[in-house]
Amino acid sequence: MPATISFGNLHAIDWTVVVIYFLVCIVVGLYFVKRGSGSTDDYFLAGRKLPWWIAGTSIVATMFAADTPLFHTGNVRRFGLDGGWLFFLPGFGVIMASVLFARLWRRARVVTEIELFEMRYTGRAARIFRGFNAFYAGVFRATVTLGWVTLAMGVIIESLLRIDKFWGTMVFMGIVLIYSVSSGLWGVVATDFIQYIVATFGTIYLAIAAVTRCGGLQAMNDKLMSVSAWSGSAMRVFPDPSAWDPRYSWYLIIGWLLVFGIEICTAGGFWGQRVYASKDEKNASHSMRWFGFCY
């Protein structure tokens, strides 16, 4: 009989950690059911009582989705370290938001960005813009984002746990629904805080393990430089579009910067919700700074 029992690609101890992790998330999420059931603001905005370190951590934890490590690791593997600039670029929009806009978003005391648009713009053009943004964000962007994130989760579940990705996805999404629907934003940000700590230390450990397995930083660098397809550019930090694949150029970087910069600076999505839920204007501004630092 083997010394360790394995299920799929994981051992019994690994499954124990996974089960404990999910149980902790469920318990923590359900703990906040009462806090989130008092009013609409309590449910959707945590009563507007979030401190900056919780709000900011929740934003960056949401950005740390299943697709994020796959997408950005793939870019670095394909193009070298400068491929990581697609990850860094949203930071510029975050800085702008923290300095120029976050306080004003919180002062407006809105629930969604559409309400903010109603306060800022009037007339027929404004109504058309609000309608377009509601459709684009609520139907197109939400559907596409949910699709690729769910696909990434399914791929990870199937390859790591050896569980059918459809049923595995249904089970894990069901677990998330238990605490997120029952406790509102309070449960979401509390579990986000735990998840971000686990994910951060997990990736740091993985980085150390990977470098150690290569024989150290110098050995890893030598092995990367020996890959002829990269022409010695694996460790280049600053982008050199002339050396990239034609499909991966400054146009993509500028487009990525504009999309995320505009979205962040218009208080859209989950980062806007966390700012609206902050205790006050100062905490709103600090939450975006903390998000930018962690990101």
CORVENHU-V660847 format. One line per field, one symbol per residue. ss: DSSP state (2 for helix, 1 for strand, 0 for the rest). psi: psi as a letter, one per 40 degrees, with the letter a starting at -180 (. if undefined). burial: I if it has 16 or more other ideal C-beta (glycine too) atoms within 10 Angstrom, else O. Layout:
BEGIN
ss->???
psi->???
burial->???
END
This chain:
BEGIN
ss->0000011001122222222222222222222000222002222222220102222222222220022222222222222022222222022222222222222222220000222222220002222222222222222222222222222222222222200022222222222222222222222222222222222222222222222222002222222220022200000000002220000002222222222222222000222222220100222222222222220
psi->hidihihbeiiddddddddddddddddddddedddeedidddddefefehiddddddddddddfidddddddddddddeadeeedddddeddddddddddddddddddfididdddddddiiidddddddddddddddccddddddddddddddddddddefihddddddddddddddddddeadddddddddddddddddddddddddddddeeidddddddddehddefeedehdhhgddeihdegadddddddddddddddeefiadddddddeidadddddddddddddd.
burial->OOOOOOOOOOOOOIOOOOOOOOOOIIOIIOOIOOIIOOOOIIIIIIIIIIOIOIIIIIIIIIIIIIIOIOOOOOIOOOIIIIIIIIIOIIIOIIOIIIOOIIIOIIOOOIIIIIOIIOOOOOOOOOOOOIOOIOOOIOOOOOOOOOOOOIOIIIOIIIOOIOIOIOOIIOOIOOOIOOIIOOIIIIIIIIIIOIIIOOIOOOOOOOOOOOOOOOOOOOOIOOOIOOOOOIOOIIOIOOIOOOOIOOOIOOOOIOOOIOOIIOIIOIIIIOIIIIIIIIIOOOIIIIIIIIIIOIO
END
